[in-house]
Amino acid sequence: MKITEEIVDHIAHLARLEFEGDKKQAIIQDMENIISFMDKLSEVNTDNVEPLIFMTEGYNNLREDVAVDSITQDEGLKNAPKKDSDYFRIPKVLDK
């Protein structure tokens, strides 16, 4: 596949990038190298290869989900710079 300046301009527009002069030529060369590298995959014989669904044969080993109280509300508020009974106090972020 031949990479043209129009293709680079279109991709650059989609990615909100700008390429000019030597940088555009470098990108064209890089993209052509990537395409030629990917074309090498078509040379590989994959006739008797099963599709890969999972990367490993293992299964998910999940732990049992058990609720545990690790910190109380009072302990959580103990080191707060400002607090209001049961809540953290923070400066206003949004103005009305």
C-alpha positions as CSV (number, residue, x, y, z in Angstrom):
1,M,0.0,0.0,0.0
2,K,1.4,3.4,-0.9
3,I,1.0,6.1,1.7
4,T,0.2,9.4,0.1
5,E,0.3,12.9,1.6
6,E,-3.5,12.9,1.5
7,I,-3.7,9.8,3.7
8,V,-1.2,11.4,6.1
9,D,-3.2,14.6,6.1
10,H,-6.5,12.7,6.8
11,I,-5.0,10.7,9.6
12,A,-3.3,13.8,11.1
13,H,-6.7,15.6,11.0
14,L,-8.4,12.7,12.8
15,A,-5.6,12.6,15.4
16,R,-5.6,16.4,15.7
17,L,-1.9,16.5,14.6
18,E,0.0,18.6,12.1
19,F,2.9,17.5,10.0
20,E,4.8,19.7,7.6
21,G,7.9,19.5,5.4
22,D,10.5,17.0,6.5
23,K,8.3,15.7,9.4
24,K,5.5,14.8,6.9
25,Q,8.0,12.9,4.8
26,A,9.4,11.1,7.9
27,I,5.8,10.1,8.9
28,I,5.2,8.8,5.4
29,Q,8.3,6.7,5.5
30,D,7.5,5.4,9.0
31,M,3.9,4.4,7.9
32,E,5.2,2.6,4.8
33,N,7.7,0.7,7.0
34,I,4.8,-0.3,9.3
35,I,2.7,-1.4,6.4
36,S,5.5,-3.4,4.8
37,F,6.2,-5.1,8.2
38,M,2.5,-6.0,8.5
39,D,2.5,-7.4,4.9
40,K,5.1,-10.0,6.1
41,L,2.3,-11.6,8.1
42,S,0.6,-12.6,4.9
43,E,3.7,-14.7,4.0
44,V,3.1,-17.0,7.0
45,N,1.2,-20.2,6.3
46,T,-1.8,-20.3,8.7
47,D,-3.8,-23.0,7.1
48,N,-3.8,-25.5,10.0
49,V,-3.6,-23.0,12.8
50,E,-6.5,-22.8,15.2
51,P,-7.8,-19.3,16.1
52,L,-6.4,-18.0,19.4
53,I,-9.2,-17.2,21.8
54,F,-7.2,-17.0,25.0
55,M,-3.6,-16.2,25.6
56,T,-3.1,-19.0,28.2
57,E,-4.8,-22.2,29.1
58,G,-5.4,-21.1,32.7
59,Y,-8.7,-19.9,34.1
60,N,-9.4,-16.9,36.3
61,N,-8.5,-17.7,39.8
62,L,-10.7,-15.3,41.8
63,R,-10.8,-14.9,45.5
64,E,-14.0,-15.1,47.3
65,D,-15.5,-11.6,47.9
66,V,-15.8,-11.1,51.6
67,A,-16.8,-7.8,53.1
68,V,-14.4,-6.7,55.8
69,D,-14.4,-3.5,57.8
70,S,-10.8,-2.3,57.4
71,I,-11.2,1.2,58.7
72,T,-13.9,3.0,60.7
73,Q,-15.3,6.4,59.8
74,D,-13.7,8.0,62.8
75,E,-10.3,6.6,61.9
76,G,-10.7,7.9,58.3
77,L,-11.5,11.4,59.5
78,K,-8.8,11.4,62.3
79,N,-6.1,13.0,60.1
80,A,-8.4,15.1,57.9
81,P,-7.3,18.8,57.8
82,K,-11.0,19.9,58.0
83,K,-14.0,17.9,58.9
84,D,-17.6,18.5,59.7
85,S,-19.0,15.8,62.1
86,D,-19.1,12.8,59.7
87,Y,-17.7,14.4,56.4
88,F,-14.5,15.8,55.0
89,R,-14.7,19.6,54.4
90,I,-13.2,20.9,51.2
91,P,-13.1,24.3,49.5
92,K,-15.9,25.0,46.9
93,V,-14.9,23.7,43.5
94,L,-17.8,24.9,41.4
95,D,-19.4,28.3,41.5
96,K,-23.1,28.7,40.8
